[in-house]
Each structure stands twice: as C-alpha cells, then as structure tokens.
Amino acid sequence: MISRMEKGDIYPSATALYQISKKLGVDVNYFFEIGMTPRLDYIQEVERQLRKLRINHQYIEMMEMVKNEENNSLFKDHVNAQLLCWHKGIYQFEVVKDQDTAFDLLHKAFQLTADSKKVLSEREMEILLTLGAFHFSNENYQKSLCHYSEVKAAISTAEWLQDKSIKTKLLYNMARVYTRLGDYQESIRYCKKAIKWIVKEEHIYGFAQLHYHLGYNLELQGEYEKAFPYFEKAATFFEIQNNLEFVRFIRGKIDQLRNESGKISSQKKSTSR
C-alpha cells in the first residue's frame, strides 16, 4: 500500500495517514510540510553532507557547514534546528573538548522533538547513540548502556528502519561496552547478532568492525586460532574500503599473535617432554 502511495496510484485516508505518522514517530502535519516545502531536497542534502563528514571524523568541516546554515530560515523550526544542535554537540566533545557544553547541546537537541507519547524518530535514536558513545569514551559504561537500552526498546517497537545502520551501530556499541566490562561472551553474542542483521538487510556498514571486534574478544580470551579467521575477514573488508591503515594494523596483529601462539605451543611441547 505504501509503495502505491509513493507512486501516486492511491491517496491515503486520514486514518491511514495518522497510523503511518504514529509508526514513524512524526506529527501528521509532517507529510503536508513535505508537500509544501520547495527546498526539502536542500535540507536532505545538508543532512547527507553532515552525515558524511561525521562518519569520516571531519569535525572542522562539519562545524563550518553548521555555522553556514545557522542563519538559514529553513533551519529555524525544531526538527531542522535539531540537526545543527546535534552536530554542534559532537564538535564540542571531539574538538573543543568541552564535555559539559557537549552534553548540554546533545540533551537540548534530543528534547527539541522528544515526546514521551510517540516512538523515537531515527534521528532521536542517533542522538542517544551519540550520548552513549560519549559516555563510553568517559568509561561511564552504565550510562552508556542506559542510552543504548532506550534505542534498543525503540527499535523493537518500530515496524521498520529507513536507516538500517542504526541497528548495526547499536549492536556494535553494546558489544564494545560488554567487552570493557569483561563480559566477552555477551559481546560476542551482540557481534554475531549484528552480523546476522547486516547479512539479512544486505548492507555492509560495520561488517569489518564487527568481525574485528569479534576476533578481539576471542583474543582477550586467549583463543587465538579462533580469532584469526575473524581478523582475516576484517582485514579483507577494510581493504575493500581502502582503509589501508586498519589493514596494516590487523595484519601486524595477526603476525604478532601467530608468534605468541607458536611460542606457547613450543613451551607446552617442552614441558610435556
């Protein structure tokens, strides 16, 4: 039915439109605003560019774009202002190193649209993931898990995700927390769950990182032979992404662990004699 709506074959009834808006976590007026906003494509392009800069850790360029749009009338409403506020918070944490301001901005960004009566929007989920990641950096793992649990609950009630990488990021970040807490088996479980999700949805975002992290958990448990295949896969996917720095790092790790494994094996043989 949604496909037919998108093609313009049918028009949704008021009831159907309300149900769709409720599932997406937006006000029903959102759909009318799309139809009446001639420069929606511009806003989407700004969001796309900010996402690209954020993922590549190009925070200086990201902040320059935010400053360029702050006086743009298109970014005065709560939804679009949220986008800029979120990225300002990231900049404060990653570049300025002003954590208090960073957390204030992120909470402000979240509250601009948050409503306990509706499901979380995908951007709200991403802001919570950012908060979780920053608490993780500060080694505040319980607060980190608290934010991740909010996102996990929201995803479980959502019918579908437009951005499939949100669930991948959630599972990967939860795996990282459990590794830090020393619960390697739980971390491995989340890694495998994320890989299964990626394969099901046919996208490769996070595939290399998850295989590396799975291998890292096995390494921490001293299970080197089991870790090697995951490290090899991670190196292959990083190579496909042309991330040669990580490829060199992983190849070096594999060589180092093989040497250690060989020494341990030799010591065992000597002891048995």
ROGU-176997 format. One record per residue: x, y, z of N, C-alpha, C in turn. Coordinates in nm, 3 decimals, always signed. Example, Ala and Ser with C-alpha at 12.3 -4.5 7.8 and 13.67 -1.06 7.14 Angstrom:
BEGIN
    n_xx    n_yy    n_zz   ca_xx   ca_yy   ca_zz    c_xx    c_yy    c_zz
  +1.319  -0.569  +0.780  +1.230  -0.450  +0.780  +1.320  -0.330  +0.780
  +1.285  -0.225  +0.708  +1.367  -0.106  +0.714  +1.290  +0.003  +0.787
# end
This chain:
BEGIN
    n_xx    n_yy    n_zz   ca_xx   ca_yy   ca_zz    c_xx    c_yy    c_zz
  +0.082  -0.119  +0.000  +0.000  +0.000  +0.000  +0.088  +0.126  +0.000
  +0.194  +0.124  +0.082  +0.286  +0.238  +0.088  +0.353  +0.260  -0.047
  +0.390  +0.150  -0.112  +0.452  +0.159  -0.244  +0.358  +0.227  -0.344
  +0.230  +0.192  -0.339  +0.132  +0.253  -0.429  +0.111  +0.400  -0.397
  +0.120  +0.435  -0.269  +0.111  +0.577  -0.229  +0.227  +0.656  -0.287
  +0.347  +0.596  -0.275  +0.468  +0.663  -0.324  +0.462  +0.686  -0.475
  +0.401  +0.591  -0.546  +0.389  +0.604  -0.692  +0.276  +0.698  -0.733
  +0.192  +0.736  -0.636  +0.081  +0.825  -0.667  -0.041  +0.753  -0.721
  -0.042  +0.618  -0.707  -0.156  +0.541  -0.756  -0.279  +0.559  -0.667
  -0.256  +0.574  -0.537  -0.366  +0.593  -0.443  -0.331  +0.703  -0.344
  -0.429  +0.759  -0.278  -0.407  +0.859  -0.175  -0.455  +0.802  -0.042
  -0.374  +0.820  +0.065  -0.410  +0.761  +0.193  -0.528  +0.833  +0.257
  -0.609  +0.757  +0.328  -0.717  +0.817  +0.405  -0.657  +0.887  +0.526
  -0.736  +0.971  +0.593  -0.689  +1.041  +0.712  -0.646  +0.941  +0.819
  -0.721  +0.830  +0.832  -0.689  +0.728  +0.933  -0.556  +0.661  +0.901
  -0.537  +0.625  +0.774  -0.412  +0.559  +0.732  -0.293  +0.653  +0.753
  -0.311  +0.780  +0.719  -0.204  +0.878  +0.734  -0.165  +0.894  +0.881
  -0.266  +0.893  +0.967  -0.240  +0.905  +1.111  -0.162  +0.784  +1.161
  -0.202  +0.664  +1.116  -0.135  +0.541  +1.160  +0.011  +0.539  +1.113
  +0.034  +0.584  +0.990  +0.171  +0.587  +0.935  +0.256  +0.686  +1.015
  +0.200  +0.805  +1.043  +0.275  +0.907  +1.117  +0.309  +0.858  +1.257
  +0.216  +0.783  +1.319  +0.239  +0.731  +1.453  +0.353  +0.630  +1.454
  +0.358  +0.543  +1.353  +0.464  +0.442  +1.344  +0.600  +0.507  +1.317
  +0.600  +0.615  +1.238  +0.725  +0.683  +1.204  +0.770  +0.778  +1.314
  +0.682  +0.805  +1.409  +0.719  +0.894  +1.519  +0.720  +1.041  +1.479
  +0.634  +1.079  +1.383  +0.625  +1.219  +1.340  +0.480  +1.266  +1.352
  +0.465  +1.398  +1.359  +0.331  +1.455  +1.359  +0.271  +1.440  +1.220
  +0.140  +1.425  +1.211  +0.075  +1.404  +1.082  +0.098  +1.523  +0.988
  +0.118  +1.643  +1.046  +0.143  +1.762  +0.963  +0.275  +1.753  +0.888
  +0.362  +1.663  +0.932  +0.491  +1.644  +0.865  +0.473  +1.616  +0.716
  +0.373  +1.536  +0.683  +0.351  +1.498  +0.544  +0.305  +1.617  +0.460
  +0.228  +1.703  +0.521  +0.184  +1.821  +0.448  +0.298  +1.920  +0.432
  +0.388  +1.925  +0.533  +0.503  +2.015  +0.525  +0.596  +1.973  +0.412
  +0.608  +1.840  +0.391  +0.691  +1.791  +0.281  +0.637  +1.841  +0.148
  +0.506  +1.831  +0.135  +0.444  +1.872  +0.009  +0.452  +2.021  -0.014
  +0.463  +2.100  +0.094  +0.461  +2.244  +0.082  +0.600  +2.307  +0.090
  +0.703  +2.225  +0.114  +0.838  +2.280  +0.126  +0.916  +2.259  -0.003
  +0.936  +2.366  -0.081  +1.003  +2.351  -0.209  +1.151  +2.319  -0.198
  +1.209  +2.343  -0.077  +1.353  +2.322  -0.065  +1.386  +2.207  +0.032
  +1.294  +2.110  +0.040  +1.319  +1.994  +0.124  +1.443  +1.919  +0.077
  +1.465  +1.917  -0.055  +1.582  +1.848  -0.109  +1.710  +1.913  -0.060
  +1.707  +2.045  -0.035  +1.825  +2.115  +0.015  +1.856  +2.069  +0.158
  +1.753  +2.060  +0.241  +1.770  +2.016  +0.380  +1.825  +1.874  +0.384
  +1.772  +1.788  +0.299  +1.818  +1.649  +0.294  +1.963  +1.642  +0.249
  +2.003  +1.731  +0.159  +2.141  +1.732  +0.112  +2.235  +1.778  +0.223
  +2.193  +1.879  +0.301  +2.274  +1.924  +0.415  +2.291  +1.810  +0.514
  +2.181  +1.739  +0.542  +2.187  +1.626  +0.635  +2.279  +1.517  +0.583
  +2.273  +1.492  +0.454  +2.359  +1.389  +0.393  +2.507  +1.428  +0.405
  +2.536  +1.555  +0.379  +2.675  +1.602  +0.386  +2.728  +1.599  +0.529
  +2.644  +1.639  +0.624  +2.685  +1.635  +0.765  +2.712  +1.492  +0.810
  +2.629  +1.401  +0.764  +2.648  +1.260  +0.798  +2.783  +1.209  +0.745
  +2.813  +1.246  +0.622  +2.939  +1.203  +0.560  +3.059  +1.257  +0.637
  +3.053  +1.386  +0.672  +3.163  +1.448  +0.747  +3.174  +1.387  +0.886
  +3.061  +1.357  +0.949  +3.059  +1.298  +1.083  +3.123  +1.159  +1.082
  +3.085  +1.078  +0.986  +3.137  +0.941  +0.976  +3.287  +0.941  +0.951
  +3.334  +1.038  +0.871  +3.477  +1.047  +0.837  +3.557  +1.127  +0.939
  +3.492  +1.167  +1.050  +3.557  +1.242  +1.158  +3.614  +1.375  +1.110
  +3.553  +1.434  +1.010  +3.595  +1.565  +0.959  +3.515  +1.673  +1.034
  +3.549  +1.687  +1.163  +3.467  +1.770  +1.250  +3.481  +1.920  +1.222
  +3.599  +1.964  +1.179  +3.618  +2.107  +1.147  +3.527  +2.146  +1.030
  +3.532  +2.066  +0.923  +3.449  +2.094  +0.805  +3.301  +2.081  +0.841
  +3.269  +1.987  +0.929  +3.131  +1.967  +0.973  +3.079  +2.093  +1.042
  +3.161  +2.149  +1.131  +3.120  +2.268  +1.206  +3.107  +2.390  +1.114
  +3.190  +2.397  +1.013  +3.181  +2.508  +0.917  +3.046  +2.503  +0.845
  +3.001  +2.385  +0.811  +2.871  +2.370  +0.745  +2.758  +2.408  +0.841
  +2.770  +2.368  +0.967  +2.669  +2.403  +1.067  +2.658  +2.555  +1.080
  +2.772  +2.624  +1.088  +2.773  +2.770  +1.101  +2.710  +2.837  +0.978
  +2.734  +2.778  +0.862  +2.679  +2.835  +0.739  +2.527  +2.827  +0.736
  +2.471  +2.727  +0.804  +2.326  +2.706  +0.799  +2.252  +2.765  +0.919
  +2.324  +2.810  +1.022  +2.257  +2.858  +1.143  +2.162  +2.975  +1.118
  +2.195  +3.061  +1.023  +2.110  +3.176  +0.992  +2.013  +3.149  +0.878
  +2.014  +3.028  +0.830  +1.923  +2.989  +0.722  +1.783  +2.967  +0.781
  +1.684  +3.036  +0.725  +1.547  +3.027  +0.778  +1.491  +2.886  +0.773
  +1.546  +2.802  +0.685  +1.499  +2.664  +0.675  +1.533  +2.583  +0.799
  +1.631  +2.631  +0.878  +1.675  +2.556  +0.995  +1.631  +2.620  +1.127
  +1.520  +2.694  +1.121  +1.468  +2.760  +1.241  +1.365  +2.675  +1.316
  +1.297  +2.585  +1.244  +1.199  +2.501  +1.313  +1.271  +2.394  +1.394
  +1.201  +2.334  +1.489  +1.262  +2.241  +1.585  +1.330  +2.122  +1.518
  +1.266  +2.066  +1.418  +1.321  +1.945  +1.355  +1.454  +1.973  +1.287
  +1.461  +2.080  +1.211  +1.585  +2.111  +1.139  +1.690  +2.174  +1.229
  +1.645  +2.254  +1.330  +1.739  +2.310  +1.427  +1.806  +2.199  +1.506
  +1.733  +2.090  +1.527  +1.786  +1.975  +1.599  +1.910  +1.919  +1.530
  +1.906  +1.914  +1.398  +2.017  +1.861  +1.320  +2.145  +1.939  +1.348
  +2.134  +2.072  +1.349  +2.252  +2.157  +1.373  +2.299  +2.147  +1.517
  +2.205  +2.147  +1.611  +2.239  +2.139  +1.754  +2.311  +2.009  +1.786
  +2.267  +1.901  +1.729  +2.330  +1.769  +1.748  +2.476  +1.773  +1.705
  +2.501  +1.829  +1.587  +2.638  +1.832  +1.534  +2.726  +1.932  +1.609
  +2.667  +2.037  +1.663  +2.743  +2.130  +1.746  +2.791  +2.058  +1.873
  +2.706  +1.971  +1.927  +2.744  +1.894  +2.045  +2.860  +1.800  +2.016
  +2.855  +1.736  +1.900  +2.964  +1.646  +1.859  +3.095  +1.724  +1.848
  +3.088  +1.842  +1.787  +3.207  +1.926  +1.769  +3.267  +1.966  +1.905
  +3.180  +2.004  +2.000  +3.228  +2.045  +2.131  +3.300  +1.930  +2.202
  +3.249  +1.809  +2.185  +3.310  +1.693  +2.251  +3.440  +1.651  +2.184
  +3.438  +1.642  +2.051  +3.550  +1.585  +1.977  +3.665  +1.685  +1.953
  +3.633  +1.812  +1.937  +3.735  +1.910  +1.900  +3.766  +2.007  +2.014
  +3.663  +2.073  +2.067  +3.682  +2.172  +2.173  +3.716  +2.104  +2.306
  +3.670  +1.979  +2.321  +3.691  +1.901  +2.444  +3.617  +1.962  +2.563
  +3.508  +2.031  +2.534  +3.423  +2.088  +2.640  +3.305  +1.993  +2.659
  +3.323  +1.899  +2.749  +3.224  +1.793  +2.764  +3.091  +1.842  +2.822
  +3.096  +1.937  +2.915  +2.973  +1.989  +2.973  +2.884  +2.053  +2.866
  +2.945  +2.136  +2.784  +2.870  +2.201  +2.675  +2.820  +2.098  +2.575
  +2.905  +1.998  +2.547  +2.868  +1.894  +2.452  +2.744  +1.819  +2.498
  +2.743  +1.776  +2.623  +2.628  +1.701  +2.674  +2.504  +1.789  +2.682
  +2.523  +1.917  +2.719  +2.408  +2.010  +2.723  +2.346  +2.024  +2.585
  +2.430  +2.038  +2.482  +2.380  +2.054  +2.346  +2.309  +1.928  +2.296
  +2.364  +1.813  +2.330  +2.303  +1.687  +2.286  +2.168  +1.665  +2.353
  +2.161  +1.694  +2.482  +2.032  +1.681  +2.552  +1.931  +1.782  +2.498
  +1.978  +1.903  +2.468  +1.890  +2.005  +2.411  +1.838  +1.960  +2.275
  +1.929  +1.905  +2.193  +1.890  +1.857  +2.060  +1.783  +1.749  +2.071
  +1.802  +1.657  +2.163  +1.706  +1.548  +2.181  +1.570  +1.602  +2.225
  +1.571  +1.696  +2.319  +1.446  +1.750  +2.374  +1.370  +1.837  +2.275
  +1.435  +1.883  +2.170  +1.367  +1.967  +2.071  +1.248  +1.895  +2.007
  +1.258  +1.764  +1.996  +1.149  +1.689  +1.931  +1.096  +1.573  +2.015
  +1.166  +1.541  +2.125  +1.127  +1.423  +2.205  +0.987  +1.440  +2.263
  +0.913  +1.333  +2.260  +0.777  +1.331  +2.314  +0.749  +1.191  +2.366
  +0.722  +1.182  +2.494  +0.702  +1.050  +2.556  +0.582  +0.976  +2.499
  +0.493  +1.050  +2.429  +0.372  +0.988  +2.375  +0.394  +0.928  +2.236
  +0.513  +0.948  +2.179  +0.538  +0.891  +2.047  +0.668  +0.811  +2.048
  +0.682  +0.727  +1.947  +0.805  +0.649  +1.935  +0.919  +0.741  +1.895
  +1.041  +0.698  +1.924  +1.157  +0.778  +1.888  +1.173  +0.786  +1.737
  +1.208  +0.902  +1.687  +1.242  +0.915  +1.546  +1.382  +0.857  +1.527
  +1.421  +0.833  +1.404  +1.553  +0.776  +1.378  +1.664  +0.873  +1.421
  +1.640  +1.003  +1.402  +1.742  +1.100  +1.445  +1.754  +1.102  +1.597
  +1.642  +1.092  +1.666  +1.647  +1.086  +1.813  +1.725  +0.963  +1.859
  +1.707  +0.852  +1.788  +1.784  +0.732  +1.819  +1.934  +0.759  +1.801
  +1.969  +0.829  +1.694  +2.110  +0.857  +1.666  +2.170  +0.950  +1.770
  +2.092  +1.046  +1.816  +2.141  +1.137  +1.921  +2.169  +1.058  +2.049
  +2.080  +0.965  +2.082  +2.101  +0.880  +2.201  +2.224  +0.791  +2.183
  +2.246  +0.743  +2.061  +2.366  +0.663  +2.033  +2.492  +0.748  +2.052
  +2.485  +0.875  +2.011  +2.597  +0.966  +2.031  +2.624  +0.986  +2.180
  +2.518  +1.009  +2.257  +2.534  +1.024  +2.403  +2.596  +0.899  +2.463
  +2.549  +0.781  +2.418  +2.604  +0.655  +2.468  +2.752  +0.641  +2.435
  +2.789  +0.680  +2.314  +2.929  +0.670  +2.271  +3.019  +0.763  +2.352
  +2.969  +0.882  +2.383  +3.050  +0.978  +2.460  +3.066  +0.932  +2.605
  +2.961  +0.875  +2.661  +2.973  +0.820  +2.797  +3.070  +0.701  +2.796
  +3.068  +0.624  +2.688  +3.161  +0.512  +2.673  +3.305  +0.564  +2.673
  +3.329  +0.674  +2.602  +3.463  +0.734  +2.598  +3.508  +0.778  +2.736
  +3.412  +0.818  +2.819  +3.443  +0.861  +2.955  +3.445  +0.744  +3.054
  +3.433  +0.621  +3.001  +3.432  +0.499  +3.081  +3.313  +0.493  +3.177
  +3.207  +0.563  +3.142  +3.084  +0.558  +3.221  +2.991  +0.460  +3.153
  +3.018  +0.332  +3.172  +2.954  +0.227  +3.094  +2.806  +0.207  +3.127
  +2.769  +0.231  +3.250  +2.628  +0.213  +3.286  +2.539  +0.319  +3.220
  +2.587  +0.443  +3.218  +2.512  +0.548  +3.150  +2.505  +0.519  +3.000
  +2.615  +0.469  +2.948  +2.620  +0.432  +2.807  +2.515  +0.327  +2.777
  +2.510  +0.222  +2.857  +2.412  +0.114  +2.838  +2.268  +0.165  +2.854
  +2.251  +0.263  +2.940  +2.117  +0.319  +2.963  +2.064  +0.383  +2.835
  +2.148  +0.461  +2.767  +2.107  +0.523  +2.640  +2.086  +0.418  +2.532
  +2.174  +0.318  +2.529  +2.160  +0.213  +2.428  +2.032  +0.132  +2.450
  +1.996  +0.114  +2.576  +1.873  +0.040  +2.606  +1.749  +0.115  +2.557
  +1.754  +0.249  +2.564  +1.643  +0.330  +2.512  +1.627  +0.308  +2.363
  +1.740  +0.307  +2.292  +1.736  +0.288  +2.147  +1.690  +0.146  +2.115
  +1.740  +0.050  +2.190  +1.702  -0.090  +2.168  +1.551  -0.108  +2.184
  +1.493  -0.045  +2.286  +1.349  -0.054  +2.310  +1.272  +0.012  +2.195
  +1.323  +0.125  +2.149  +1.255  +0.197  +2.040  +1.257  +0.116  +1.910
  +1.371  +0.052  +1.882  +1.382  -0.029  +1.760  +1.288  -0.149  +1.766
  +1.274  -0.206  +1.884  +1.189  -0.325  +1.899  +1.042  -0.295  +1.873
  +1.002  -0.167  +1.892  +0.862  -0.130  +1.869  +0.840  -0.070  +1.730
  +0.950  -0.039  +1.663  +0.938  +0.019  +1.528  +0.910  -0.091  +1.426
  +0.824  -0.062  +1.331  +0.790  -0.160  +1.227  +0.907  -0.181  +1.131
  +0.978  -0.071  +1.101  +1.092  -0.081  +1.009  +1.182  +0.039  +1.030
  +1.306  +0.028  +0.983  +1.402  +0.137  +0.990  +1.440  +0.179  +0.849
  +1.434  +0.307  +0.825  +1.478  +0.356  +0.694  +1.629  +0.348  +0.685
  +1.697  +0.385  +0.795  +1.843  +0.376  +0.801  +1.880  +0.249  +0.878
  +1.915  +0.145  +0.804  +1.944  +0.015  +0.865  +2.069  +0.018  +0.954
  +2.157  +0.116  +0.927  +2.283  +0.120  +1.003  +2.262  +0.155  +1.150
  +2.146  +0.212  +1.184  +2.120  +0.249  +1.324  +2.124  +0.125  +1.413
  +2.060  +0.018  +1.369  +2.060  -0.105  +1.449  +2.200  -0.166  +1.453
  +2.273  -0.158  +1.343  +2.409  -0.209  +1.340  +2.496  -0.135  +1.442
  +2.485  -0.001  +1.442  +2.563  +0.080  +1.536  +2.526  +0.048  +1.680
  +2.397  +0.029  +1.705  +2.353  -0.003  +1.840  +2.416  -0.134  +1.888
  +2.405  -0.239  +1.808  +2.456  -0.370  +1.849  +2.608  -0.368  +1.864
  +2.677  -0.299  +1.774  +2.823  -0.289  +1.781  +2.866  -0.214  +1.907
  +2.800  -0.102  +1.935  +2.836  -0.024  +2.053  +2.806  -0.098  +2.183
  +2.698  -0.174  +2.185  +2.669  -0.255  +2.303  +2.777  -0.363  +2.321
  +2.821  -0.419  +2.210  +2.928  -0.520  +2.216  +3.055  -0.460  +2.275
  +3.087  -0.337  +2.237  +3.207  -0.270  +2.289  +3.197  -0.249  +2.440
  +3.080  -0.210  +2.487  +3.061  -0.190  +2.631  +3.084  -0.320  +2.707
  +3.024  -0.429  +2.658  +3.038  -0.557  +2.728  +3.182  -0.607  +2.727
  +3.256  -0.575  +2.623  +3.398  -0.611  +2.621  +3.471  -0.538  +2.732
  +3.443  -0.408  +2.746  +3.508  -0.328  +2.851  +3.469  -0.379  +2.991
  +3.348  -0.431  +3.002  +3.302  -0.483  +3.131  +3.354  -0.625  +3.157
  +3.424  -0.681  +3.058  +3.482  -0.814  +3.075  +3.388  -0.928  +3.044
  +3.270  -0.895  +2.991  +3.172  -0.999  +2.956  +3.189  -1.030  +2.807
  +3.292  -1.108  +2.775  +3.328  -1.134  +2.636  +3.222  -1.215  +2.562
  +3.160  -1.308  +2.630  +3.058  -1.390  +2.565  +2.937  -1.307  +2.523
  +2.898  -1.214  +2.609  +2.785  -1.126  +2.575  +2.822  -1.035  +2.458
  +2.945  -0.989  +2.457  +2.994  -0.905  +2.347  +2.993  -0.982  +2.216
  +3.040  -1.106  +2.222  +3.041  -1.192  +2.102  +2.899  -1.214  +2.052
  +2.805  -1.231  +2.146  +2.665  -1.253  +2.109  +2.610  -1.133  +2.032
  +2.642  -1.013  +2.079  +2.595  -0.893  +2.011  +2.662  -0.875  +1.875
  +2.790  -0.910  +1.865  +2.861  -0.903  +1.737  +2.795  -0.995  +1.634
  +2.768  -1.117  +1.675  +2.708  -1.215  +1.583  +2.566  -1.173  +1.544
  +2.495  -1.114  +1.638  +2.359  -1.066  +1.611  +2.364  -0.953  +1.507
  +2.463  -0.865  +1.520  +2.478  -0.754  +1.426  +2.516  -0.804  +1.287
  +2.606  -0.902  +1.281  +2.648  -0.958  +1.152  +2.529  -1.025  +1.083
  +2.449  -1.095  +1.160  +2.328  -1.160  +1.107  +2.233  -1.055  +1.050
  +2.219  -0.942  +1.121  +2.132  -0.832  +1.076  +2.184  -0.773  +0.945
  +2.315  -0.753  +0.935  +2.376  -0.697  +0.815  +2.351  -0.788  +0.694
  +2.372  -0.917  +0.715  +2.351  -1.014  +0.605  +2.205  -1.015  +0.562
  +2.115  -1.012  +0.659  +1.972  -1.014  +0.629  +1.930  -0.891  +0.549
  +1.981  -0.774  +0.588  +1.942  -0.648  +0.524  +2.027  -0.613  +0.403
  +2.129  -0.695  +0.376  +2.213  -0.680  +0.257  +2.281  -0.543  +0.249
  +2.342  -0.503  +0.359  +2.426  -0.383  +0.358  +2.553  -0.419  +0.435
  +2.663  -0.349  +0.406  +2.791  -0.390  +0.465  +2.843  -0.293  +0.570
  +2.762  -0.194  +0.607  +2.808  -0.097  +0.707  +2.843  -0.169  +0.837
  +2.966  -0.150  +0.884  +3.010  -0.207  +1.011  +3.058  -0.351  +1.003
  +3.054  -0.411  +0.884  +3.090  -0.552  +0.869  +3.235  -0.576  +0.911
  +3.327  -0.491  +0.868  +3.468  -0.507  +0.902  +3.491  -0.488  +1.052
  +3.431  -0.382  +1.108  +3.449  -0.352  +1.250  +3.397  -0.465  +1.339
  +3.283  -0.521  +1.301  +3.223  -0.628  +1.382  +3.308  -0.754  +1.380
  +3.363  -0.789  +1.264  +3.448  -0.907  +1.257  +3.577  -0.886  +1.337
  +3.629  -0.763  +1.330  +3.749  -0.735  +1.411  +3.717  -0.748  +1.559
  +3.606  -0.689  +1.600  +3.573  -0.688  +1.743  +3.543  -0.830  +1.793
  +3.482  -0.911  +1.709  +3.457  -1.050  +1.747  +3.589  -1.122  +1.769
  +3.682  -1.101  +1.676  +3.815  -1.160  +1.691  +3.888  -1.109  +1.813
  +3.869  -0.980  +1.842  +3.934  -0.918  +1.958  +3.886  -0.982  +2.088
  +3.757  -1.011  +2.098  +3.703  -1.080  +2.216  +3.768  -1.217  +2.234
  +3.783  -1.287  +2.123  +3.846  -1.420  +2.129  +3.993  -1.407  +2.167
  +4.059  -1.304  +2.115  +4.199  -1.279  +2.151  +4.213  -1.257  +2.301
  +4.123  -1.175  +2.357  +4.128  -1.145  +2.501  +4.109  -1.270  +2.586
  +4.043  -1.371  +2.528  +4.023  -1.497  +2.599  +4.134  -1.597  +2.571
  +4.233  -1.552  +2.491  +4.346  -1.638  +2.459  +4.317  -1.741  +2.352
  +4.202  -1.728  +2.283  +4.164  -1.823  +2.178  +4.209  -1.770  +2.041
  +4.341  -1.766  +2.023  +4.399  -1.705  +1.904  +4.357  -1.772  +1.774
  +4.358  -1.905  +1.772  +4.325  -1.977  +1.649  +4.182  -1.947  +1.602
  +4.092  -1.931  +1.698  +3.954  -1.897  +1.663  +3.943  -1.750  +1.619
  +4.033  -1.667  +1.669  +4.029  -1.524  +1.638  +4.079  -1.494  +1.496
  +4.177  -1.572  +1.448  +4.241  -1.543  +1.319  +4.144  -1.529  +1.202
  +4.048  -1.619  +1.184  +3.956  -1.605  +1.070  +3.877  -1.474  +1.072
  +3.838  -1.429  +1.192  +3.764  -1.303  +1.203  +3.854  -1.184  +1.171
  +3.979  -1.189  +1.216  +4.074  -1.082  +1.183  +4.100  -1.078  +1.032
  +4.112  -1.195  +0.971  +4.136  -1.202  +0.826  +4.020  -1.141  +0.748
  +3.898  -1.175  +0.790  +3.780  -1.118  +0.723  +3.774  -0.967  +0.742
  +3.806  -0.923  +0.862  +3.805  -0.779  +0.890  +3.906  -0.707  +0.800
  +4.026  -0.764  +0.788  +4.129  -0.704  +0.703  +4.085  -0.697  +0.558
  +4.019  -0.803  +0.512  +3.971  -0.807  +0.373  +3.869  -0.697  +0.347
  +3.775  -0.679  +0.440  +3.672  -0.577  +0.420  +3.728  -0.435  +0.436
  +3.824  -0.417  +0.525  +3.888  -0.285  +0.536  +3.965  -0.254  +0.408
  +4.021  -0.359  +0.348  +4.095  -0.340  +0.223  +4.000  -0.298  +0.111
  +3.882  -0.360  +0.106  +3.780  -0.323  +0.007  +3.741  -0.176  +0.025
  +3.736  -0.131  +0.151  +3.701  +0.008  +0.182  +3.819  +0.103  +0.164
  +3.932  +0.046  +0.125  +4.056  +0.123  +0.104  +4.106  +0.186  +0.234
  +4.075  +0.123  +0.345  +4.122  +0.169  +0.476  +4.252  +0.095  +0.508
  +4.358  +0.137  +0.442  +4.484  +0.063  +0.448  +4.551  +0.072  +0.586
  +4.523  +0.178  +0.659  +4.581  +0.192  +0.793  +4.534  +0.078  +0.884
  +4.404  +0.047  +0.878  +4.350  -0.062  +0.958  +4.398  -0.197  +0.907
  +4.413  -0.209  +0.776  +4.462  -0.335  +0.718  +4.601  -0.365  +0.773
  +4.689  -0.264  +0.772  +4.826  -0.283  +0.824  +4.823  -0.319  +0.973
  +4.736  -0.252  +1.047  +4.726  -0.278  +1.191  +4.684  -0.422  +1.217
  +4.581  -0.468  +1.145  +4.529  -0.603  +1.168  +4.630  -0.709  +1.123
  +4.694  -0.686  +1.007  +4.795  -0.781  +0.959  +4.909  -0.793  +1.061
  +4.950  -0.679  +1.117  +5.055  -0.680  +1.219  +5.013  -0.756  +1.342
  +4.887  -0.737  +1.382  +4.833  -0.809  +1.499  +4.832  -0.959  +1.474
  +4.790  -1.000  +1.354  +4.784  -1.142  +1.321  +4.924  -1.204  +1.332
  +5.024  -1.134  +1.275  +5.163  -1.183  +1.281  +5.210  -1.194  +1.426
  +5.179  -1.093  +1.504  +5.221  -1.092  +1.645  +5.158  -1.208  +1.723
  +5.028  -1.228  +1.701  +4.959  -1.335  +1.773  +5.004  -1.473  +1.728
  +5.038  -1.486  +1.599  +5.089  -1.616  +1.550  +5.223  -1.648  +1.616
  +5.305  -1.545  +1.633  +5.434  -1.566  +1.701  +5.412  -1.607  +1.845
  +5.321  -1.537  +1.913  +5.292  -1.570  +2.053  +5.234  -1.710  +2.065
  +5.144  -1.743  +1.970  +5.082  -1.875  +1.971  +5.187  -1.983  +1.951
  +5.284  -1.955  +1.861  +5.391  -2.051  +1.835  +5.479  -2.073  +1.956
  +5.509  -1.964  +2.027  +5.591  -1.974  +2.148  +5.521  -2.055  +2.257
  +5.391  -2.027  +2.274  +5.313  -2.100  +2.375  +5.310  -2.249  +2.342
  +5.293  -2.279  +2.211  +5.289  -2.419  +2.168  +5.423  -2.488  +2.193
  +5.534  -2.414  +2.166  +5.667  -2.471  +2.189  +5.692  -2.497  +2.336
  +5.646  -2.402  +2.420  +5.665  -2.420  +2.565  +5.590  -2.541  +2.617
  +5.469  -2.561  +2.563  +5.389  -2.676  +2.605  +5.457  -2.807  +2.567
  +5.514  -2.809  +2.446  +5.582  -2.930  +2.400  +5.704  -2.959  +2.487
  +5.779  -2.853  +2.523  +5.897  -2.869  +2.606  +5.860  -2.921  +2.744
  +5.749  -2.869  +2.798  +5.702  -2.909  +2.930  +5.658  -3.056  +2.930
  +5.594  -3.098  +2.820  +5.544  -3.236  +2.812  +5.658  -3.336  +2.802
  +5.772  -3.290  +2.750  +5.888  -3.380  +2.740  +5.952  -3.400  +2.877
# end
